[in-house]
């Protein structure tokens, strides 16, 4: 049995303007320009230009007065759109002076791709057409790091189906061996072990003992080598002194595990970090500026006013004119919302960064990592009276340029660790100490996580072993066994 009922509920929904602001807020400076260009293409009412250009192109003129009855009786009220000086000539603001340097094109390095380099070397082999096509298929299967991970059986099938070339594993492997002799050394290997052996083969003159031992280690004791089980390597090679393999291992670790990275991977734009904020230390006074690229010159076109004038003088019954004016009004609102969102974005970025600067002032004076205080998103959100999610959007995608480097804002956020004296110190400070301890350890007897815990506790930092392990992993430092050296 169906039953009708009336329920009343209170729901919180984001307006289109709020959604637009949120999306713009999380866009980094490097992408803001393309987002503005996209909006300019979509909205004919929105224009790009400076105040001077606007004043030169326009002259003030008397606007026709609209009778109160006309505005009230018509469902399309246009009097607010006939005069709108706040938006007709508008340039978003910034806290720093503009710099022509920002408007320059990013350079594009010219380079030869890895595959082009290999194809050139293939041409020097003097292969017939059939063999050359097999070679091209193999080179096309080489990935960016220089490896062929596709099975040779699959490549044989590819040649049969795509090019009608009937071949076999022996022929394909023979041509692969030729390609593996190309530069850079180690190219076209099927795994890391083969890659290292290919590089060692280039060094082997039959007399260098270190190369001979290194080849034996990789070919006969590869698994033990990857796990740094040196006693097992000595036993397997029937040696009784670590000195016999010490130089060979040093030789191996200097080899290139990704030979494809030695050649440019094509015509690619250099990746530049464009800071969102610029902080300078002017004789002990910190000065913060928002990157001028965050202040695009935007204005609303005045050409629409002619349409509004014509509509205002008409009898309001021209359906086509009314539809056109309604369309322009819709686009005008969208342009105002976008300009407001850009302005609000700038305001929020500056408020957030100023709060971070105030909180971490001692650090920003000198760049001493040990001066960083424990700081979480909630701390900044409370300072600027904004939601944590807003601070998170700013911190997750923005960077700041300082006198001592460019840093992502999330770098300055860290949890706190208590000391014996009851103080709270940043986890970044603890990581810094862990790194120093590991850098200065005896590499033949590296510190375990338990030993690092003891050393930190002796220094007054109350920290558990699992936390030490977590920080060590965040620093990309391997466990003690893998740090052991001869």
matplotlib code that plots the C-alpha trace (Angstrom):
import matplotlib.pyplot as plt

x = [0.0, 1.4, 1.5, 2.2, 4.0, 5.6, 9.1, 11.1, 14.9, 17.7, 20.5, 23.6, 24.5, 27.2, 26.2, 27.7, 29.8, 31.2, 32.0, 33.8, 35.9, 36.8, 38.0, 40.0, 41.6, 43.2, 44.6, 48.3, 49.8, 51.2, 47.7, 45.8, 46.6, 45.1, 42.0, 41.6, 42.0, 39.4, 36.9, 37.7, 36.8, 33.6, 32.3, 32.3, 31.4, 34.7, 37.8, 41.5, 43.2, 44.6, 42.8, 44.8, 43.6, 40.0, 40.2, 41.7, 39.1, 36.1, 34.9, 32.3, 28.9, 25.5, 23.5, 19.7, 17.5, 15.2, 11.7, 10.8, 7.6, 9.5, 12.0, 9.3, 6.8, 9.3, 10.6, 14.1, 15.5, 18.4, 19.1, 21.8, 23.6, 23.5, 26.0, 28.5, 31.7, 33.0, 33.3, 33.7, 37.3, 38.6, 42.1, 42.6, 45.1, 48.3, 50.6, 53.7, 54.8, 54.3, 57.3, 57.6, 59.8, 56.7, 55.1, 58.0, 57.6, 59.1, 62.0, 61.6, 64.8, 65.5, 66.6, 66.8, 64.5, 65.9, 64.2, 65.6, 69.1, 68.7, 67.2, 70.2, 72.6, 70.4, 71.0, 74.8, 74.5, 73.8, 70.9, 68.6, 65.0, 63.6, 66.1, 65.8, 62.0, 62.6, 65.1, 62.6, 60.0, 62.4, 63.4, 59.7, 59.2, 61.9, 60.4, 61.5, 63.9, 65.7, 64.2, 62.3, 59.7, 57.5, 58.2, 60.1, 57.4, 54.9, 57.2, 57.4, 53.6, 53.5, 55.8, 53.6, 50.3, 51.2, 53.9, 53.5, 57.1, 57.5, 60.4, 61.4, 62.9, 66.5, 66.4, 64.8, 67.2, 70.2, 69.1, 68.3, 71.9, 73.1, 70.8, 72.1, 75.6, 74.2, 74.8, 73.9, 75.4, 72.8, 70.0, 67.4, 68.0, 65.0, 65.7, 68.1, 70.5, 71.0, 71.3, 74.2, 75.9, 75.7, 77.4, 80.1, 80.7, 81.7, 84.4, 85.8, 89.2, 89.9, 92.4, 90.5, 90.0, 87.2, 85.2, 85.6, 84.5, 81.6, 80.4, 80.5, 78.6, 75.8, 75.6, 76.1, 75.0, 72.5, 69.8, 72.4, 73.8, 70.3, 69.9, 73.5, 74.2, 78.0, 79.0, 76.9, 78.5, 82.0, 81.0, 79.4, 82.4, 84.7, 86.5, 87.6, 88.2, 85.7, 88.4, 88.1, 84.6, 84.6, 85.9, 83.8, 80.6, 81.6, 81.9, 78.5, 76.7, 78.1, 76.4, 73.3, 70.1, 68.0, 70.1, 67.2, 67.4, 70.7, 69.0, 66.2, 62.8, 61.8, 60.8, 59.4, 59.0, 61.2, 59.2, 59.5, 58.2, 56.4, 56.1, 52.7, 54.3, 57.6, 59.2, 62.2, 64.2, 64.9, 67.4, 65.6, 62.1, 60.1, 58.2, 55.5, 54.2, 51.8, 53.2, 52.0, 50.7, 47.9, 46.6, 45.3, 44.0, 40.3, 37.4, 33.9, 33.2, 31.1, 29.9, 26.9, 25.6, 24.5, 22.2, 20.8, 20.3, 18.4, 16.3, 15.6, 14.3, 12.2, 8.7, 10.0, 8.0, 10.8, 11.2, 14.6, 16.0, 14.7, 16.3, 19.6, 19.6, 18.7, 21.7, 24.0, 22.7, 23.5, 27.0, 27.5, 26.6, 29.0, 31.8, 31.2, 31.3, 34.5, 36.2, 35.0, 36.3, 39.7, 39.7, 38.6, 41.3, 44.0, 42.6, 42.5, 46.0, 47.5, 45.6, 46.7, 50.3, 50.5, 49.2, 51.8, 54.5, 53.5, 53.4, 56.8, 58.4, 61.6, 62.1, 61.6, 64.1, 67.1, 65.7, 67.0, 64.9, 65.3, 63.3, 60.2, 57.4, 54.8, 51.9, 48.8, 46.0, 43.7, 46.2, 46.1, 42.4, 41.8, 44.1, 42.3, 38.9, 38.4, 37.5, 40.3, 39.4, 40.1, 43.6, 44.2, 43.4, 45.9, 48.6, 48.4, 49.1, 51.0, 54.7, 56.7, 60.0, 62.4, 66.0, 67.0, 64.9, 61.4, 59.2, 55.6, 53.5, 52.8, 56.5, 55.8, 53.1, 54.2, 53.0, 54.6, 56.9, 57.2, 60.6, 61.6, 61.3, 57.7, 58.3, 56.7, 59.1, 58.4, 58.6, 60.7, 63.3, 63.3, 63.6, 66.6, 68.3, 67.6, 69.2, 72.2, 72.6, 72.4, 74.8, 77.4, 76.9, 79.5, 78.3, 79.8, 77.5, 74.5, 72.0, 68.9, 65.6, 65.8, 69.2, 68.0, 65.1, 67.6, 69.8, 66.8, 65.6, 69.0, 68.7, 65.4, 62.9, 60.1, 59.6, 58.7, 60.5, 57.5, 57.6, 61.4, 60.7, 57.9, 60.1, 63.0, 60.8, 59.5, 63.1, 63.5, 66.3, 66.4, 66.6, 70.0, 70.7, 70.4, 72.6, 75.5, 78.6, 81.9]
y = [0.0, 3.4, 6.2, 9.8, 11.7, 15.2, 15.3, 18.5, 18.3, 20.8, 20.2, 22.1, 22.4, 24.3, 27.1, 27.1, 30.1, 28.2, 25.2, 27.5, 29.1, 25.7, 24.5, 27.6, 27.5, 24.2, 25.1, 25.9, 29.0, 27.0, 25.9, 29.1, 30.7, 27.9, 27.9, 31.6, 31.1, 28.4, 30.8, 33.5, 31.1, 30.0, 33.5, 36.3, 38.9, 38.3, 40.0, 40.1, 43.5, 46.3, 49.3, 51.5, 49.6, 49.8, 53.6, 54.1, 52.0, 53.6, 57.1, 57.8, 58.5, 59.3, 56.2, 56.4, 56.5, 53.6, 54.4, 52.7, 51.3, 49.7, 48.1, 46.9, 45.6, 43.6, 40.3, 41.1, 44.0, 45.5, 48.7, 47.0, 46.0, 49.4, 50.9, 48.6, 50.4, 48.0, 45.3, 47.2, 48.1, 45.6, 44.2, 41.6, 42.7, 41.2, 42.0, 42.2, 44.2, 42.5, 41.2, 41.0, 38.0, 36.0, 36.5, 35.0, 31.7, 28.7, 27.3, 24.0, 21.9, 20.3, 16.7, 13.3, 10.6, 7.3, 5.4, 7.8, 7.3, 3.5, 3.5, 5.5, 2.9, 0.1, 1.7, 1.2, -2.6, -3.1, -5.5, -6.6, -5.3, -8.3, -8.1, -4.3, -4.6, -7.1, -4.7, -1.8, -4.0, -4.7, -1.1, -0.1, -2.4, -0.7, 1.3, 4.7, 3.3, 1.2, -2.2, -4.7, -6.3, -7.7, -11.5, -12.4, -14.9, -12.1, -10.0, -13.0, -13.0, -9.2, -9.5, -12.3, -10.5, -6.9, -7.1, -10.6, -11.6, -15.2, -15.6, -17.5, -16.9, -17.7, -15.1, -12.4, -13.1, -12.8, -9.4, -8.4, -9.2, -6.8, -4.0, -4.7, -3.7, -0.2, 2.9, 3.5, 0.5, -1.9, -0.9, -3.4, -5.7, -7.8, -7.4, -5.7, -8.6, -8.7, -4.9, -5.0, -7.9, -6.0, -3.0, -5.2, -6.9, -3.5, -3.2, -6.7, -6.9, -10.3, -8.9, -6.6, -8.7, -6.4, -6.8, -10.5, -10.8, -8.4, -10.5, -13.7, -11.9, -10.8, -14.1, -16.6, -14.7, -12.1, -12.9, -12.8, -9.5, -7.8, -8.8, -7.9, -11.3, -10.9, -14.0, -16.1, -14.6, -15.3, -18.9, -19.4, -18.0, -20.0, -16.9, -16.3, -12.5, -9.7, -7.6, -9.9, -8.6, -5.1, -3.3, -5.5, -4.5, -0.8, -1.2, -2.8, -0.1, 2.6, 1.0, 2.6, 0.6, 2.7, 3.2, 4.7, 7.7, 8.8, 10.0, 12.6, 10.9, 13.3, 16.9, 17.6, 20.9, 21.3, 21.0, 24.3, 24.8, 28.2, 29.4, 30.7, 33.0, 34.8, 35.5, 37.8, 38.7, 42.5, 43.1, 40.9, 42.0, 39.2, 40.5, 38.2, 38.6, 36.6, 35.6, 38.1, 35.3, 34.9, 38.4, 38.0, 41.2, 40.6, 42.9, 42.7, 43.9, 47.0, 46.0, 44.3, 47.7, 48.6, 45.6, 46.7, 50.2, 48.9, 46.7, 49.5, 51.7, 48.9, 47.9, 44.8, 42.6, 41.7, 38.0, 37.6, 40.7, 39.6, 36.1, 37.7, 40.1, 37.1, 35.2, 38.2, 38.6, 35.0, 35.3, 38.6, 36.9, 34.1, 36.6, 38.4, 35.2, 34.1, 37.5, 37.3, 33.7, 34.8, 37.7, 35.5, 33.0, 35.6, 36.8, 33.2, 32.3, 35.4, 34.9, 31.3, 32.0, 34.9, 32.6, 30.0, 32.7, 34.0, 30.5, 29.4, 32.9, 31.7, 29.1, 31.6, 34.0, 31.6, 28.4, 26.2, 23.0, 22.5, 25.8, 24.3, 24.0, 21.2, 22.6, 20.9, 22.1, 22.9, 25.4, 27.5, 27.1, 28.5, 31.4, 32.6, 31.4, 29.1, 25.5, 22.9, 21.7, 25.2, 25.2, 21.7, 22.8, 25.6, 23.6, 20.6, 22.3, 25.5, 26.4, 29.3, 30.7, 31.7, 32.8, 29.2, 27.3, 26.6, 24.5, 23.1, 24.5, 21.0, 20.9, 23.2, 21.0, 18.2, 16.4, 17.0, 14.8, 15.4, 15.6, 14.8, 18.4, 18.4, 20.5, 19.7, 19.5, 19.0, 15.5, 17.1, 17.9, 14.3, 13.1, 15.4, 13.8, 10.3, 11.2, 12.6, 9.5, 7.2, 9.4, 9.2, 5.4, 2.8, 1.3, -2.1, -2.1, 0.1, 1.1, -1.0, 0.8, -0.4, 1.2, 4.5, 4.5, 4.2, 7.0, 9.3, 8.5, 9.4, 12.8, 13.3, 12.5, 10.2, 8.1, 4.4, 2.0, 1.8, 5.6, 5.5, 3.0, 5.1, 8.2, 6.3, 5.0, 8.5, 9.6, 6.7, 5.2, 1.3, -1.0, -1.6, -4.8, -3.1, -0.2, -2.5, -1.9, -3.8]
z = [0.0, -1.1, 1.4, 0.9, 3.6, 3.9, 5.3, 6.1, 6.0, 6.1, 3.6, 2.8, -0.9, -2.7, -5.1, -8.6, -7.5, -4.6, -6.7, -9.2, -6.4, -5.0, -8.4, -9.0, -5.5, -6.0, -9.4, -9.2, -10.8, -13.7, -14.7, -13.9, -17.3, -19.3, -17.0, -17.7, -21.5, -21.4, -19.7, -22.3, -25.1, -23.5, -22.5, -25.1, -22.5, -20.7, -22.1, -21.4, -21.2, -19.0, -17.6, -20.0, -23.0, -21.8, -21.2, -24.7, -26.4, -24.5, -23.8, -21.1, -22.4, -21.0, -20.3, -21.0, -18.0, -17.5, -16.2, -13.0, -14.5, -17.4, -15.0, -12.7, -15.2, -17.3, -16.1, -17.4, -15.3, -17.1, -15.2, -13.2, -16.4, -18.2, -15.7, -14.0, -13.6, -11.0, -13.6, -16.9, -16.1, -13.7, -13.1, -10.4, -7.8, -6.5, -3.6, -5.8, -8.8, -12.2, -14.0, -17.8, -17.2, -16.2, -19.7, -21.6, -23.4, -21.7, -23.8, -25.5, -25.7, -29.0, -28.6, -30.3, -28.9, -27.7, -30.5, -33.2, -31.8, -31.8, -35.4, -36.6, -35.1, -36.7, -40.1, -39.6, -39.4, -43.1, -42.5, -45.3, -45.4, -43.5, -40.7, -40.5, -40.0, -37.2, -35.7, -35.9, -34.2, -31.4, -31.0, -31.0, -28.0, -25.9, -23.1, -21.8, -19.2, -21.9, -21.2, -23.5, -21.2, -23.9, -24.4, -27.6, -28.4, -28.5, -30.7, -33.1, -33.3, -33.7, -36.8, -38.3, -37.8, -38.4, -41.0, -42.5, -41.5, -40.6, -38.1, -35.0, -31.6, -32.7, -35.5, -33.3, -30.4, -32.8, -33.9, -30.3, -29.4, -32.1, -30.7, -27.2, -28.5, -29.3, -27.1, -24.4, -22.7, -21.3, -23.7, -24.8, -21.7, -20.6, -16.9, -14.5, -14.3, -18.1, -18.1, -15.6, -17.4, -20.8, -19.2, -17.6, -21.0, -22.4, -19.7, -20.0, -21.5, -19.9, -17.5, -15.1, -11.9, -10.6, -13.8, -13.8, -10.2, -10.8, -13.7, -11.6, -8.8, -11.1, -13.1, -10.2, -7.0, -8.3, -5.6, -2.8, -4.2, -4.2, -0.5, 0.4, 1.8, 1.3, 3.4, 1.1, -2.0, -0.6, 0.1, -3.3, -5.1, -2.9, -1.5, 2.1, 2.3, 1.8, 0.1, -2.9, -3.7, -2.2, -5.3, -7.6, -5.7, -5.8, -9.6, -9.9, -7.9, -10.2, -13.2, -14.7, -13.9, -16.4, -19.6, -21.5, -19.3, -20.8, -24.0, -24.2, -24.7, -27.5, -27.9, -24.5, -22.6, -19.6, -16.4, -14.5, -10.9, -11.0, -7.4, -6.2, -3.6, -3.4, 0.0, 0.3, 3.4, 3.2, 6.0, 8.5, 7.3, 5.5, 2.5, 1.0, -2.6, -4.7, -8.0, -10.6, -12.8, -10.2, -11.2, -14.8, -16.4, -16.9, -17.7, -18.9, -22.5, -22.9, -26.3, -24.7, -23.5, -27.0, -27.0, -23.6, -24.9, -27.9, -25.7, -23.3, -26.1, -27.7, -26.9, -25.1, -27.4, -29.9, -29.0, -30.7, -29.1, -25.7, -26.1, -27.1, -24.1, -21.8, -23.2, -22.7, -19.2, -18.4, -19.8, -17.9, -14.6, -15.4, -16.1, -12.9, -10.9, -12.6, -11.8, -8.3, -7.9, -9.2, -6.7, -3.9, -4.8, -4.5, -1.2, 0.3, -1.0, 0.7, 4.0, 4.2, 3.3, 5.7, 8.5, 7.7, 7.6, 11.0, 12.5, 11.1, 11.2, 12.9, 10.1, 7.3, 8.7, 8.1, 6.6, 9.5, 9.3, 13.1, 13.7, 12.1, 14.6, 14.7, 12.5, 11.2, 8.9, 11.9, 13.3, 10.1, 9.7, 13.1, 12.5, 9.4, 10.5, 7.4, 6.9, 7.1, 3.6, 2.2, 3.8, 2.5, -1.1, -0.8, 0.9, -1.4, -4.7, -4.0, -3.7, -2.3, -3.4, -0.6, -0.4, 0.4, -2.2, -3.6, -1.3, -1.5, 1.3, 2.6, 3.5, 6.5, 8.0, 10.3, 13.4, 16.9, 18.9, 22.7, 24.4, 28.0, 28.9, 27.7, 24.6, 21.2, 18.3, 14.6, 13.2, 10.4, 13.1, 14.2, 10.6, 10.2, 13.2, 11.9, 8.6, 10.3, 12.5, 9.4, 7.4, 10.2, 11.0, 10.4, 7.1, 7.9, 11.0, 10.2, 12.9, 13.2, 13.9, 17.5, 17.8, 16.2, 18.7, 21.6, 20.2, 19.8, 23.3, 24.6, 22.9, 24.7, 21.9, 23.1, 20.0, 19.3, 17.0, 14.6, 14.3, 13.6, 10.8, 9.4, 9.3, 7.8, 5.0, 4.3, 3.9, 1.4, 3.5, 3.3, 6.3, 8.0, 6.1, 2.8, 3.9, 4.8, 2.9, 2.7]

ax = plt.figure().add_subplot(projection="3d")
ax.plot(x, y, z, "-o")
ax.set_aspect("equal")
plt.show()
